Amino acid sequence: QVRLVESGGGLVQPGGSLRLSCGAPGIAFSFYNMGWYRQAPGKQRELVASITSGFSRNYADSVKGRFTIARDNAKNTVYLQMDSLKPEDTAVYYCKADRVGGIIYWGEGTLVTVSS
């Protein structure tokens, strides 16, 4: 059974940085589109950033210029570099992998808390 594994969450002060990682062992990683989503308390899950198998990137307006998504196909890993963090970035961040044919995998999430 495929399991995506997120890491890198934690507590950071406003203006600080974190880098999230998502490992995806056991899948043909280079064929998958990868995405980072987040869900804050009382809110719906939302797309933060995505990167296709062809390395096209997309960002939510709220994180443009602050977050960067990248992937390393040799390591089956996708990253989310988060800079200039704000309290409103506080959420559980989830990794998603999907490909043609409707195959979708999710991670269990990693908590990011931005607070002084």
N, C-alpha and C positions, 0 to 999 in steps of 0.2 A: 504494500500500500504506500502510495506516495505521500510524503509529509514535507511541507515547506517549513523551514525553521528560521524564524526571525530572531535577531539579537541587536543589541546596541541601545536599547531604550534606557531611560533613567530620568533623574531629576536634574534640571539645568536652570540657571538663572536667565531671565530675559536678556536677549542680546547674545546669548551663548550659542554653541554649536553642538550637534550630535551627528553621528553617522550610523545609520541603520544598515544591517546586512540581512540578506535572505538567501539561505542555501537551499538548493533544490536537487538533492541527490536522486538518482534513479530515473531521471527523465531525459529525453533528448532536448536539453535546455535550449540549444541554439534555434530550435524551431518554435519556441514559445514566445508569445508576447508577455511581458512582465509588468506588473503594476503595484503601486503602493496606494492603499486606501487608509482612511482613518475614521474613527467613530468616537465622538465626544459624548459625554453623559447626556442622555436625553435627546440626542440628535441621530439622524440617519447616517449610515456609512457613506462616505463620499470619496471620490477619486482625488488623489493628491498629485500623482505623477505616473506616467506610463512610458514604456520603451518597447518598441516592436522588435520582432526578430530581425528586422532590417535596420535597427538602431534609430528609428524615428522617435522623437520625444514629444510628450505633451504634458502640460502642467495646468493645474487649477490656477485661476487668476490670483487667488489669495496667497500663493506661494511662489509665483513667478519672480525671478531675480533673487530669491533667497534659498530655494531648494534645487538640488541637482540630482537627477537619476542617472545611473550608469550600470552597465552590466559587463561581466567578465565570463564569457562563454567557456573559457578553459577551466574555470573554477565553479561553474554552475551557480553563479552568485549574482544577485542584483543588489545595488546599493542605493541609499538615499542620503545624500549629504544635506544636512539642514543647518543653515546659518541664520543669524539674526532672528533667533527664535522669539516668539511672542507668547504671552499667556494663552491666547486663543488657539495656539497650536497644540495645546494639551489634549491628548486623545490616546486611544489604543490604535496603533498602526499595524495594518495587516498587509501581507504580501499575497499577490495573486498571480497565478500562471495560467495562461489559456492559449489554445491553438485551434486551428481549423478542425471542425468535427464536433465542436461543443465540449471539448475536454477542458475542465476547469479544476484547478487546485487552489486551496487557501491555506495560509498558515494560521497559527493560533493567536498571533498578535503579540506586540510588545508595547508596553506602556511608556509614553513620553509625557513628562510633567514639566511644565515651564512655570516656575514660580520663584519669587525672591524670599 
